[in-house]
Amino acid sequence: MAPPKKSKKGEGFHSAAGLIRYFDAEEETALKIDPRVVLVAGIASVIVLEFLKAVIPLR
């Protein structure tokens, strides 16, 4: 008969603790972009690409 398996209940938090600590520390030299700028750039990219697709259709 096989021995009962150990529960891995508490392993997730310990393995993620280093990542939490890594991503929690902000760099002062990091480029900071407003989320609205990213959103507007994405929407503008879609509009430009759809316009170009309509004007210059691919075969």
N, C-alpha and C positions, 0 to 999 in steps of 0.2 A: 504494500500500500504506500502511495506517495505521501510525503509530508505536506501539510497544508501550506499554501503559498502565503508569503508575507504581504501585508498590505502596503501599497506604495502611496498611501494617502498623503504623507507629509513631504514627499520628495519634490513636488512641483515648486513650492515656495522657495526652498533652499537653492534649487538650480536656477531660478529666475532672479534671485537676490542680486547677483552680480550685474545682470542686465539692467535691473531697475536702478542700481547705483550708477551705472555707466550712462544711461539716458537721462538721469535726473540732473547730472552735472552739466550745466550749460557752459559753452565756451564763450568767452567774451569776444573772440575774433570771428565767431561764426556769422555767416550772412543771414540776416533776419529779413524775411519777406512776409508781408501782410497776406493772410489767407485770401483776402478779397482780390489781390493782384493775381494770385495763382488762378482763382476762379475766372476772372475776366480774361486772362491770357488763354485759358483753355477754351472758353466760349468763342473768343475772337479767332482762335486757330480753327475751330470747327467751321465757323462762318466763312473764313477765307478759303479753306479747303473745299467746302461745298460749292462756293462760287466758282473756283477754278475748275472743279469737276464738271460744272454745268457749261462753262465757257469753252474748255478744252477737253472734250470727252475722249476717254481712252477707248481703243478699239473694242 
